[in-house]
Amino acid sequence: MSKFLLVGLGNIGSEYANTRHNIGFDVVNAFAKKHGGTFEVGRLAYVATVKWKGKTIVCICPTTFMNLSGKAFKYWMDKEKVAIENTLTIVDDVALPLDKIRLRPGGSAGGHNGLKDIQQTLGTDVYPKLRFGVGNNYPKGMQADFVLGKWLKAEEPVVLHKIEKSIDIIESFIASGIDHTMSAFNNLSFGL
């Protein structure tokens, strides 16, 4: 039986709920909910385990805060004995417009502190990432306020649609592998 680790990046606390920076939490929560998973407090993370198509998927939302995400990632990858290529990290990305999602087998942190910490902890940037475009509609020097800000009303329908599509991407990644999934989903656009 194959085992997978889904890592949603975000910050714990109600003040961070429904912010751009917490989209990783939102996607992993939606995936677990669809498959009947219930989150419990675990070591360094909220954890839910779901079974789907003969596979076990361990879903985590680190409780370490974004900038220390690597600690929770590595702990659960090692504890559950998941191969690094069977991990999928879901993260917000200001370099992608709101209407885009990108799946990649590796790649730089792109200035994202959560990814930087994971890369530093693992000693590699070669681990699968699902980058959820949040756009970059902010004045110079205001990136932190932007990513920690709530979605605009006009953005919410696109965000909800992309969360649904992200679940499809995760299922395809688990069932068919990363290459097939990148071909099927990376060029889609989710109009505003």
Sequence and secondary structure as in RCSB ss.txt:
>XXXX:A:sequence
MSKFLLVGLGNIGSEYANTRHNIGFDVVNAFAKKHGGTFEVGRLAYVATVKWKGKTIVCICPTTFMNLSGKAFKY
WMDKEKVAIENTLTIVDDVALPLDKIRLRPGGSAGGHNGLKDIQQTLGTDVYPKLRFGVGNNYPKGMQADFVLGK
WLKAEEPVVLHKIEKSIDIIESFIASGIDHTMSAFNNLSFGL
>XXXX:A:secstr
  EEEEEE    SGGGTTBGGGHHHHHHHHHHHHTT   EEETTEEEEEEEETTEEEEEEEESS GGGHHHHHHH
HHHHTT  GGGEEEEEEETTS TT EEEESS   TT HHHHHHHHHHT S S EEEEE    S TT HHHHHTSB
  GGGHHHHHHHHHHHHHHHHHHHHH HHHHHHHHTT     
